Amino acid sequence: MLDLLFTTDQARTIFSDRGRLQGMLDFEAALARALTRAGVAPAGIASAIESQCKADLFSLDFLALEAALAGNLAIPLVKALTAAVAESDEKAAGFVHWGATSQDAIDTGLVLQLRDAFDLMASELAKLSYALAHMADTHRSTLLAGRTWLQQASPVTLGLKVAGWLDAVDRHRTRLTATREQVLVLQFGGAVGNLAALAEQGNAVSRALAEELKLRLPRIPWHTHRDRFAEVATTLGLLVGTLGRIARDISLMAQTEVDEILEPAAPGKGGSSTLPHKRNPVGCAVILAAAVRVPGLVSAMLSAMVQEHERGLGGWHAEWETLPEIFLLAAGALSHMTQIVQGLEVHEEKMSHNLAATQGLILAEAVAMALAKNLGRTPAHKLIEKASHQALESRQSLRDVLLHTKEVRAHLSAAEIDKLLDPKNYTGSGDPMIDHVLADHKEHH
């Protein structure tokens, strides 16, 4: 019942039991075609095998029961496929799974699922990236309090904050493309990785099989070298971490007392079972939950890399549910973030109100830096630090304290103080930074 909250329909379809089974059957059908192309099997057997390679022809419940006894899903599947083919073509049945081992079907089947999942993630990341780029440009001059250690620090713009989000998301798009290239490779090595069952025709069958599946042919089978799948896990882990970091910002800014931005509203979304007034940031909650869960799953994938000899015991098995779960959670978090950003409510008036909350103290650094030109950095810092403490203790504005501080007035006029205490005059290089991020976004994405 919670799948719809934590993942998406598309991701759930890709990594469903049926999706897992169809990936393995696609491998078996392609293997039959490759065997024919390489001259290992006679013409005609491929069509007989391929006609039975449809997941809907098999009982998932039966295969699950048999897999629990056999130790993996490929063993009962190959038996069931062979029996199904034999009903119409006994000769073709003899070539089912010829030269392959269970791990070839399972790993390559997962690679085929990952290809669809990468397409899904790339499309959703592009939507998020576009929405962030639009928001960064639109709000390049929208002032708000910058915060360090959860306290107000100096002014920033919402555009600059969002440009930081965008820059990180675009890095993940680049990583995802590179990881996709690494992992979309064939797994085909037979029992111990040397294709001995195919004798001198092993390389020819491998090449034909890779072409049939539109996968790259690796230099060597990788049964116990799991860095490719581990890279997928770590890439997604980094992505979910960034989504969690953005969700943390949004949820903090959505607190009642802050009220600077809010998730988009929708009927039935974000309510409370007891408090009628609540508008909870449920999208951020889901993203943050994924950011809590995924690192442990990534750790499991890294731990599973340490495998034995030519075929692993336990480590390989640990991947079967772990990597799909990472993808499901990442897809869900990404979908929620895209929906949030596309409909984010921005409360500029509350941002201005919060900027004024410290009565000018948020611009203390600006004044100190101006005085440093005449006094030196350390004396200027100490002077404005003292003035800031006085303002806090007396509940005066920093402006009033500065206007009555002789050491300050010796170097700054009232007009200069007012200019220094205007937030729009202390945004530094924020605007060109936004331009740089947007230009890179347009050039590479």
VEXKOL-52832 format. One record per residue (C-alpha): residue in one letter; x, y negated, z negated. Coordinates in steps of 0.02 Angstrom, whole numbers, plus 50000, padded with zeros to 5 digits. Example, Ala and Ser with C-alpha at 12.3 -4.5 7.8 and 13.67 -1.06 7.14 Angstrom:
<recs>
A506155022549610/S506845005349643/
</recs>
This chain:
<recs>
M500005000050000/L501484988249978/D502234990650152/L501274975850223/L502024964850087/F503834970150104/T504024974150289/T503174971750459/D502084982750567/Q503384982750706/A504794988150591/R503705001050508/T503275008450679/I505105009450730/F505615018250570/S504055028850547/D504165047850541/R503525047950719/G504865035450771/R506225046150692/L505575061650779/Q505405053250948/G507185046850940/M507815064650917/L506695071151056/D507325057451172/F509065064151138/E508525081951180/A507665076551341/A509175066351396/L510335080951354/A509315092251468/R509495079651610/A511355077751576/L511625096551578/T510795097351749/R511805082551816/A513435090451758/G512985107251836/V512925116251669/A511065120151686/P510085124151845/A508925111551925/G507175111551856/I507555114851674/A507595096351629/S505795093151676/A505205108451580/I506105102651423/E505685084251444/S503825087751459/Q503845094451281/C504875080251207/K503395070151144/A503225067450957/D501325069150963/L501505087351015/F502285092050847/S501605093550671/L502525081450559/D501915090450404/F502575107150467/L504255099850515/A504395091350345/L504105107850255/E505355116950363/A506655102950346/A506545104550157/L507145122450176/A508365120150321/G509245104750251/N508905093250398/L507525089150520/A508445094250678/I508485112950639/P506585115650633/L506315103050773/V507485112350892/K506625128750848/A504905121350879/L505455112951041/T506245128951105/A504655138651068/A503585125651154/V504675125551311/A504715144651314/E502825145351332/S502975138551508/D504805141751556/E505825154851464/K507395150751562/A507305132251522/A507045136251338/G508775143951335/F509545126951374/V508675117151235/H509995108651125/W511385116951230/G513115112151165/A512435100351032/T512335101150844/S511005094650723/Q511985079050683/D512095074250866/A510205073850879/I509945065150712/D511305051950731/T510905047750912/G509055047450872/L509405034650737/V510475024450856/L508995023750975/Q507885017750833/L509185004750787/R509194998150965/D507334994250953/A507594987050779/F508994975650840/D507854969050977/L506524965350845/M507744956650728/A508544946450868/S506834940150924/E506324935350747/L508004927150709/A507814916650867/K506114910450805/L506824906050635/S508334897650712/Y507254886950827/A506124881850683/L507604876950575/A508404866950716/H506784857250742/M506634853950556/A508444848450536/D508244835750676/T506544829650619/H507114826750439/R508874820450470/S508434804150379/T507264811250246/L508144807250082/L508104818349929/A509164821749777/G510644833049803/R510854844949657/T512344853649581/W512204865549433/L510314862549451/Q510554844249403/Q510384828949514/A512074824449589/S512054812449738/P510814809149879/V510744820450031/T509494822050172/L508304836450199/G509004837550375/L510744840850307/K510114854250188/V509144862850328/A510634861350446/G511614871650320/W510254884750325/L510264884450516/D512154886050528/A512114901550418/V510674909350515/D511564906550680/R513114915150610/H512014930150573/R511374930050752/T513174931250810/R513544945150685/L512004954750736/T512514954250918/A514264960450877/T513604974150763/R512364979750895/E513804981851017/Q514754992550892/V513345004150844/L512435007451008/V513535022251053/L513185040551085/Q513485053850953/F513875070351040/G515225082050981/G514475099150945/A514855108850788/V516575101750746/G516705086950865/N517645094751011/L516185100751119/A516975117951127/A515315125951174/L515345116351338/A517145121351379/E517905110251514/Q516225102251554/G516065093251388/N516665076351451/A515545077051604/V514015080951499/S514465067151375/R514625054151511/A512975059351591/L512105059551422/A512715042051377/E512115035651546/E510415043851525/L510175035651355/K510975019051409/L512215020251265/R514085017351266/L515165032951266/P516365032451117/R518155038251137/I517825052351015/P516335059050915/W516125050650746/H515235063450638/T516165059050478/H516715041350527/R515235031350466/D515905013650483/R514685009750623/F513145013150517/A513985004950366/E514274989450472/V512424988650513/A512034989650327/T513284976050279/T512734964550421/L510934965950364/G511484963950183/L512314947450226/L510764941650320/V509604945950175/G510794937050056/T510654921150159/L508764922650170/G508734924649981/R509834909349960/I508624898950066/A507124906149974/R507924901149809/D508084883149869/I506294882649931/S505564890349773/L506524878349661/M505964863549764/A504174869949754/Q504114869749564/T502674859349497/E503804846049422/V504864844849580/D503514847049715/E504624842149861/I504134856249980/L502844870049978/E502564886150072/P501154884950200/A499434888050127/A498264901850186/P496634909150120/G497014921449980/K498884917549981/G499824913349822/G498364913849703/S498344919949524/S497274933349443/T496924921749298/L497444903849340/P496314895849473/H497514881649509/K499064891949552/R499914891449722/N501334903749701/P502784904749826/V502404922849872/G503434922750031/C504974917449933/A504584930749803/V504614944449936/I506234937850010/L507054936749840/A506464954349798/A507314960449958/A508884951049909/V508874960649744/R508564977749823/V509654977349979/P511384975449898/G511174991949806/L510655000449967/V512154993050057/S513254999849918/A512515017149948/M512955015950132/L514745010850091/S514885025049966/A514235037150097/M515725033350209/V516855045050111/Q516455061550199/E517325078250216/H518295085450363/E517305087350525/R515545086650451/G515045078950285/L514075086050139/G512895074150051/G513595057650114/W512795059650285/H511165064850205/A511165049450093/E511065038250246/W509445045450317/E508235035250213/T509435021650154/L509825013050319/P508015012650378/E507495005350210/I508784991450228/F508094987350400/L506294987750338/L506684975750196/A507724964350307/A506354963650438/G505064959350305/A506134945850227/L506514938250396/S504694938150447/H504184929450285/M505564916450305/T505044912550483/Q503234910050430/I503784898950285/V504914887650388/Q503674886050532/G502324879550414/L503324871650273/E502474856850188/V503684842550159/H503224829750024/E504304814750065/E503464803549936/K503894815749797/M505684816649860/S505794797749844/H505004798449672/N506274811449613/L507704801049686/A507164786749573/A506984797749419/T508714793649351/Q508494774949376/G510014773449487/L511164785649400/I511144796849555/L512174783149641/A513474781649501/E514804789549611/A514484776649748/V514814762549625/A516354771149554/M517094773649727/A516804755349771/L517664749649613/A519084762049638/K519714751549783/N520194738149657/L520384747449493/G521004764549548/R519984780449544/T520214785649361/P519884768549280/A518374765949393/H517694783149350/K517874779949163/L517044762949177/I515514769549270/E515444784849158/K515314773249008/A513994762749096/S513004778349139/H513004784348959/Q512434767048904/A511004767449029/L510444784448967/E510534779748784/S509664763048804/R508434769648934/Q508934755549051/S509214756849236/L511014758449293/R510754742249390/D510344732449234/V511844739449141/L513014735749286/L512384717949304/H512834714849122/T514544723249126/K515924710449149/E517204722749217/V515974727549354/R515394709949396/A517204704449414/H517264714849573/L515454717249631/S514084704649662/A512254708349626/A511934710549812/E513384722849825/I512734732649676/D511004733549754/K511744739849916/L512744753149825/L511194758849731/D510184761449891/P510174780249928/K510124777950116/N511844769850107/Y512654785050026/T512344799850141/G514134800550204/S514454810750361/G512804819850347/D512124813850514/P513614818950622/M513674835550529/I511864838650580/D512304833950759/H513754846250758/V512684860550695/L511294856850821/A512534855450964/D513304872250919/H511564879650904/K511074873751078/E512714879251156/H512784896951087/H510974901451054/
</recs>
